[in-house]
Amino acid sequence: MKRFFLITILMLFVNSVFAQTNNEKTGALLWKISGNRLKQPSYIFGTHHLYPSSLLDSIAGVKQAFFSSKQMIGEYDMADLLVEGQKASMMPQDTTWQMLLSADDYHFVDEQLTKVLGVGLQSFEMLKPSVVSAAYAMSFGQKTFPPVVDETIDTWFQQQAEKRGIPFVGLDTLPDLTASFFTPLKRQAADLVSMLRNSESVEFYTKESYRLYRLADLKGIEMFGTSINETRHKRWFGKLPTLMSDKPSFIVVGIGHLVGEFGLLVVLEQLGYTVEAVVELHDED
């Protein structure tokens, strides 16, 4: 359970740095990619990094599409994230929370963390502020899905890929992952204070993101507001065509990466692929 918790807050932190927006395509979490000389279709699934894997039972065709694939593609290997992310999430030995926060802010953060998480700053003294922010955000997800789940959608897919013996390919490298952990610590601390002072907004945002995700409302996710990381997506598009032509693939990325003018669905079409929402999957697919 501790391993799951650490992986999840690291994923939340990485994706808070690399978030995205939406376009006209909406109404589905699973999309079929065909054409452009692909011998067999690939599929792309938009995940929510805190949603329990039980949701998959209610999505038409998703497990059939996954088990028909010959490789899985994701943002990053969670095993790599656990090892490298754990190292990069640690506070430098020459830095303390007292150096990052005023006395009043330190007391406020300590009080709020104790209230919500049951432990104060002393329990997080070895971790960077952004990791604490991710743990705080995760607490609202746990309220939404009581009791705490021990298997998310992301975890399920990577575990099943390992059981099937199919290759897993990460779109981001280890340097890509760890680079997101080096935002200036003062800024991380200020962002944490701001989050705690606006806890009602954070709770609303968390619950609304779950609601929109469950509805597969990509347009709603766009209007909810996230930022675009064009550089990251350009790096991905340098890899995806070759990977999909090599083997029919099942691609799992955060739902925000599917949307917007630089999102995967739109750009895949611009590259010449046919991208269709999957409502029902037939054997010939």
Buried (B, 14 or more C-beta within 10 A) or exposed (E): EEEBBBBBBBBBBBBBBBBBBBBEBBEBBBBBBBBBEBEBBBBBBBBBBBBBBEBBEEBEBBBBBBEBBBBBBBBBBBEBBBEBBBEBBEBEEEEEBEEBBEEEBBEBBBEBBBEBBEEBBEBBEEBBBBBBBBBBBBBBBBEBBEEBBEEBBBBBBBEBBEEBEBBBBBBBEBEBBBBBBEBEBEEBBBBBBEBBBEBEEBBEBBBEBBEBBEEBBBBBBBEBEBEBBEEBBEBBBEBBBEBBBEBBBBBBBBBBBBBBEBBBBBBBBEBEBEBBBBEEBEEEB
